[in-house]
Amino acid sequence: MHILYIHQFYAGPEAPGPRQPRDLVQRLAERGHVVEVVACDLNAYNEQAEPEETRAVPGGGSIRVHRLPVPRGLRASLFNRLKTYGWFAWSAYRFGRHLPMPDIVMATIQPLFGGVAALRLARRWKRPFLLEVRDLWPDALVVKKAIARWQAAPLHALARSLYTGANRVVALTPGLKIELLKKGIPRDRLDVFPNGYNESTFQLEPGTREQTRKKWGWADQFTAVYAGSLTEVTAVETLVRAGAFLRSRPDIRLDLFGYGQSKPKAMALAKELKLEHVHFHDAVPKTQIPTILAGADAALMSLFRSPLIHIYFENKFIDYMGSGLPILASMEGVQTDLIRKAGAGVVVPTFDSEALAHAIANAADHPERCREMGAAGHQFISSKLDQSLILDRYADVLEALVQGRGDAVPTWDPFE
């Protein structure tokens, strides 16, 4: 079959961003399908240019990624973001009209506007439409006070048109499913296909741990690593402030890999507090994340406080558990519940830097307990969230929709 996938911020092969879209596209091509992705030409996290791609895939399928130019300055203001989002949506619709007619159209949101373009194309061609929900708009914008409730009204209307217009809706997290059910999406049209664990990604050469520690100068210190975006949502200042409570522990260091709009502020805070054992690094290609984590002793997470905190389910959660590291976190939500249920780490309240520092120090003092928590997390993620199974279930749904038997394929949720 021929699939059109509209995904504004479809990340390049080594660029920061979610991996699942690329993995899904690859799996569809391996099953013999032709996949055309329409995306913009910049990365959402660092605004670096993203490449177009064209390749055949063993199995008979092919992948082509089209990149449409959009205005820069995405992070400068809400106006700039909306301009970039709207520009892409209009361009994607105009561009899509001239592509060969697909068998199915799918779109990922957020932003909402690319989904609107995809729905219009699906209706134009009278083809089934699958909607993938990665964040909850405009609800999240209102909660963060980026827009007022009255400003959200037209966005709510757009979102409803997408929910009702989709033949099937995919939630990327269990928390999103909860919210979408509240909005009236029928349970029999709503799947959960979250980020998954790929064992081969974490199969590293012998000696990787030792080489990594030597490269970054970690020596014999207990090293807790954060690898991901540094944004308002991830509340990395909590990690930095935890470092202030660890001044008396020269045997412990915190290393943060990544970038985002909160990084300059976090670095300035570390400098103000004179924290020589808190280290910031550039983001590394996603394929190098397992190598970094292999050299670490523990993994760090933090999130801000929000009524919608339960909708988040991050790539780093999978990476940390996949690497067999204990997770030391300051946050709430679904991820917290899963860490505790699996016995995969220690979670303290949101923004409680002192409690997080205590958890880090306790982990450093009890290496055997650290290994036990890491092993428990690895067991949980490998048994519950196998990426290959998730991708195949996703592909099954798309194929069934094209064949006109979508109702015959039960919805799926690996957390139930």
C-alpha positions in Angstrom: 0.0 0.0 0.0 0.9 3.7 -0.4 1.0 5.7 2.8 1.2 9.5 3.2 2.5 10.5 6.6 2.3 14.2 7.5 4.7 14.9 10.4 6.0 18.5 10.7 9.0 17.7 12.9 10.0 14.3 11.6 13.5 14.0 13.0 16.5 13.1 10.8 18.5 9.9 11.4 20.9 11.4 14.0 18.8 14.4 15.1 17.2 14.9 18.5 13.6 14.0 18.6 11.3 10.9 19.0 12.6 7.8 17.4 9.3 6.0 17.0 8.2 7.7 13.8 11.3 6.7 12.0 11.0 3.1 13.3 7.4 2.9 12.3 8.2 4.2 8.8 11.0 1.7 8.5 8.8 -1.2 9.6 6.0 -0.3 7.1 8.6 -0.2 4.3 9.9 -3.6 5.5 6.4 -5.0 5.1 6.5 -3.9 1.5 4.7 -0.6 1.6 5.6 2.8 0.0 5.8 5.5 2.6 6.0 9.2 1.8 6.7 11.6 4.7 6.0 15.3 4.4 7.9 17.3 7.0 9.5 20.7 7.5 13.1 21.4 6.9 14.2 22.1 10.4 14.6 20.2 13.7 12.2 21.3 16.5 14.9 21.1 19.2 17.8 22.9 17.6 16.5 24.3 14.4 19.2 22.7 12.4 18.4 21.8 8.8 17.0 18.3 8.2 17.8 16.3 5.1 15.4 14.9 2.5 15.7 11.1 2.1 14.9 8.6 -0.5 15.7 4.9 -0.2 14.5 1.4 -1.0 14.1 -1.0 1.9 14.7 -4.8 1.9 11.2 -6.3 1.8 10.1 -4.4 -1.2 9.0 -1.1 0.2 10.5 2.4 0.0 10.7 5.6 2.0 10.8 9.1 0.7 11.0 12.1 3.1 10.0 15.5 1.6 11.2 18.6 3.4 9.2 21.9 3.0 10.8 25.2 4.0 9.4 27.0 7.0 10.2 30.3 8.8 13.0 30.1 11.4 13.0 31.5 15.0 10.7 28.8 16.3 11.6 29.4 19.9 11.6 33.2 19.8 7.9 33.7 20.6 4.5 32.1 20.4 3.8 34.2 17.4 6.8 32.8 15.6 5.8 29.2 16.5 2.3 29.7 15.2 3.6 31.3 12.0 5.9 28.2 11.5 3.1 25.8 12.2 0.6 27.5 10.0 3.1 28.0 7.1 3.9 24.3 7.2 0.3 23.2 7.3 -0.6 25.3 4.2 2.5 24.2 2.4 1.9 20.5 3.2 -1.7 20.7 1.9 -0.6 22.4 -1.4 2.4 20.0 -1.8 0.3 16.9 -0.9 -2.3 17.6 -3.6 0.4 17.0 -6.3 1.6 13.7 -4.8 0.3 10.4 -6.1 -3.0 9.5 -4.4 -2.2 7.3 -1.4 -4.2 4.4 0.1 -4.3 6.0 3.5 -3.3 9.4 5.1 -1.9 9.6 8.6 -0.8 12.6 10.6 0.9 13.3 13.9 0.0 16.2 16.2 1.2 18.4 17.7 1.0 21.0 16.2 -2.6 20.7 15.3 -2.4 22.4 11.9 -0.5 19.7 10.1 -3.3 17.3 11.1 -5.8 19.6 9.5 -3.9 19.6 6.3 -3.8 15.8 6.4 -7.5 15.4 7.1 -8.3 17.7 4.2 -6.2 15.6 1.9 -7.8 12.4 3.1 -11.2 13.8 2.4 -10.2 15.2 -1.0 -9.1 11.7 -2.0 -11.8 9.9 0.0 -9.2 7.8 1.8 -9.1 6.6 5.5 -7.4 8.9 8.0 -5.4 7.9 11.0 -4.6 10.5 13.7 -1.6 10.2 16.0 -1.6 12.3 19.2 1.7 13.2 20.8 0.6 16.0 23.0 -2.6 17.5 24.1 -3.4 20.8 22.4 -4.7 23.3 23.2 -5.1 22.0 26.8 -1.4 22.0 27.4 -1.0 25.5 26.1 -3.8 26.7 28.5 -2.2 24.9 31.5 1.2 26.5 30.8 -0.6 29.8 30.4 0.8 30.3 26.9 -2.7 31.2 25.7 -5.9 32.3 27.5 -8.9 30.0 27.6 -10.8 32.2 25.2 -7.9 32.0 22.7 -8.0 28.2 23.0 -11.7 28.0 21.7 -10.9 27.8 18.0 -8.0 25.4 18.7 -10.4 23.1 20.6 -12.7 23.2 17.6 -9.8 22.2 15.3 -8.9 19.4 17.6 -12.5 18.1 17.7 -12.6 18.1 14.0 -9.6 15.9 13.8 -10.8 13.5 16.5 -14.2 13.0 14.9 -12.7 12.9 11.4 -10.2 10.2 12.1 -11.0 6.5 11.3 -8.6 5.6 14.1 -6.8 7.6 16.8 -3.5 6.6 18.3 -2.3 7.9 21.6 1.4 7.8 22.3 1.0 7.6 26.1 -1.4 6.0 28.5 -2.1 9.4 30.0 -3.1 10.8 26.6 -5.5 7.9 26.2 -7.2 8.9 29.5 -7.6 12.5 28.3 -8.9 11.5 24.9 -11.5 9.2 26.4 -12.7 12.2 28.4 -13.1 14.1 25.1 -15.5 11.4 23.9 -13.3 9.5 21.5 -14.8 5.9 21.4 -12.6 3.3 23.1 -13.0 1.1 20.1 -11.2 3.7 17.9 -8.4 4.5 20.3 -5.1 2.6 20.4 -2.0 3.2 22.6 1.3 2.7 20.7 4.0 4.2 23.0 7.8 4.5 22.6 9.2 1.0 22.7 12.4 -0.9 23.7 14.7 -2.2 21.0 17.1 -4.7 22.5 19.6 -4.5 19.6 20.1 -0.8 20.3 21.7 -1.6 23.7 23.9 -4.5 22.6 27.3 -2.8 22.9 30.9 -4.0 22.4 32.7 -5.4 25.5 34.7 -2.6 27.2 32.2 0.1 26.2 31.6 1.2 29.8 35.3 1.6 30.6 36.0 3.5 27.3 33.0 5.8 28.0 34.2 6.6 31.5 37.7 7.3 30.3 36.5 9.6 27.5 34.4 11.8 29.8 36.8 11.7 32.7 34.5 10.0 35.1 37.3 8.0 36.7 35.9 6.2 39.8 33.2 8.8 40.7 29.6 7.8 41.0 28.1 9.3 37.8 24.5 10.2 37.4 23.5 11.1 33.9 20.7 13.1 32.3 20.3 12.6 28.6 17.5 14.6 26.9 16.0 18.0 26.2 16.6 20.8 28.7 13.2 22.6 28.6 10.6 24.1 31.0 8.8 20.8 31.0 11.9 18.8 32.0 12.7 21.1 35.0 16.4 20.5 34.9 17.0 23.3 37.4 15.8 20.7 40.0 18.8 18.5 39.0 21.2 21.4 39.3 19.9 22.4 42.7 20.2 18.8 43.8 23.9 19.2 43.1 24.1 22.0 45.7 23.1 19.5 48.4 26.0 17.2 47.2 28.9 19.6 47.7 30.2 17.4 50.5 30.4 14.4 48.2 33.3 14.8 45.8 32.8 11.1 44.8 29.6 12.0 43.0 29.1 14.0 39.8 26.1 14.9 37.7 26.5 15.0 33.9 23.7 16.6 31.7 23.7 15.9 28.0 21.4 17.8 25.7 20.1 21.2 24.8 16.9 23.3 24.9 15.7 26.7 25.9 16.3 26.1 29.6 20.0 25.1 29.2 21.5 28.6 29.5 19.4 29.3 32.7 20.5 25.9 34.2 24.1 26.6 33.4 23.9 30.0 34.9 22.4 28.6 38.0 25.2 26.0 38.3 27.8 28.8 37.9 26.0 31.0 40.5 26.0 28.1 43.0 29.7 27.2 42.1 28.9 23.6 41.4 32.1 22.1 40.0 30.6 18.6 40.1 27.7 19.4 37.8 28.7 19.2 34.1 26.9 20.2 31.0 27.6 18.6 27.6 26.3 19.1 24.0 23.6 16.8 22.8 25.0 13.6 21.3 23.5 11.7 18.3 20.7 9.4 19.4 22.7 6.4 18.4 25.4 7.3 20.9 23.0 7.5 23.9 23.3 3.8 24.8 27.1 4.2 24.9 26.8 7.2 27.2 24.4 5.4 29.5 26.6 2.3 29.5 29.3 4.3 31.3 26.9 5.8 33.9 25.9 4.5 37.3 22.5 6.0 37.5 20.0 8.0 35.3 18.3 11.3 36.2 14.8 12.5 35.4 12.7 15.6 36.4 9.5 17.2 35.3 7.6 20.3 36.1 4.3 20.3 37.9 1.1 20.3 35.8 -2.5 19.0 35.9 -1.5 17.2 32.6 1.8 15.7 33.9 0.3 12.2 33.5 0.4 12.6 29.7 4.2 12.5 29.4 6.1 9.3 28.5 9.6 10.2 27.4 12.2 8.6 25.2 14.7 8.8 28.0 12.5 6.6 30.2 12.9 3.8 27.7 16.6 4.5 27.2 17.3 4.5 30.9 15.5 1.2 31.6 16.9 -0.3 28.4 20.4 0.5 29.6 19.8 -1.2 32.9 20.3 2.0 35.0 18.4 2.8 38.1 16.3 5.9 37.6 16.6 8.7 40.3 13.8 11.2 39.6 11.9 14.2 40.9 8.5 14.1 39.3 4.9 12.8 39.2 2.7 11.1 36.7 2.5 7.8 34.8 6.3 7.4 34.6 6.6 7.7 38.3 4.0 5.0 38.8 5.8 2.6 36.4 9.2 3.2 38.1 7.8 2.4 41.5 5.7 -0.6 40.2 8.8 -2.1 38.5 11.1 -1.3 41.4 13.3 0.4 38.8 14.5 3.4 40.9 13.6 6.1 43.4 11.2 8.9 42.8 10.8 12.0 45.0 8.3 14.8 44.8 8.4 17.4 42.0 11.0 20.1 42.5 12.3 18.5 45.8 16.0 18.9 45.0 17.1 18.0 48.6 15.2 14.7 48.5 16.7 13.9 45.1 20.2 14.7 46.3 19.6 12.2 49.2 18.4 9.6 46.7 21.6 10.1 44.6 23.8 9.9 47.7 22.0 6.8 48.9 22.4 5.2 45.5 26.2 5.9 45.5 26.5 4.3 48.9 24.6 1.1 47.9 25.9 0.0 44.5 24.4 -3.5 44.8 20.9 -1.9 45.3 21.6 0.2 42.2 22.2 -2.8 40.1 19.1 -4.5 41.4 16.9 -1.5 40.5 18.6 -1.3 37.1 18.0 -5.0 36.4 14.3 -4.6 37.5 13.8 -1.8 35.1 15.4 -3.7 32.2 13.2 -6.7 32.9 10.1 -4.5 33.0 10.8 -2.6 29.8 11.9 -5.7 27.8 8.8 -7.7 28.8 6.1 -5.0 28.6 7.2 -2.6 25.8 8.9 -4.6 23.1 9.3 -2.2 20.2 8.9 -4.8 17.5 5.5 -5.9 18.8 4.3 -2.3 19.1 5.4 -1.5 15.5 3.7 -4.6 14.1 0.5 -3.8 15.9 0.6 -0.3 14.6 1.2 -1.6 11.0 -1.7 -4.1 11.4 -4.1 -1.2 12.1 -3.0 0.8 9.1 -3.3 -2.2 6.8 -6.7 -3.1 8.2 -8.0 0.5 7.6 -6.8 0.3 3.9 -8.6 -3.0 3.5 -11.8 -1.6 4.9 -11.8 -3.9 8.0 -10.6 -1.5 10.7 -13.5 -2.5 12.9 -12.3 -6.1 12.9 -8.9 -5.2 14.5 -9.3 -4.7 18.2 -7.7 -1.6 19.8 -4.5 -2.2 21.7 -2.9 -0.9 24.9 0.2 -2.6 26.2 -0.4 -1.1 29.7 -3.7 -3.0 30.2 
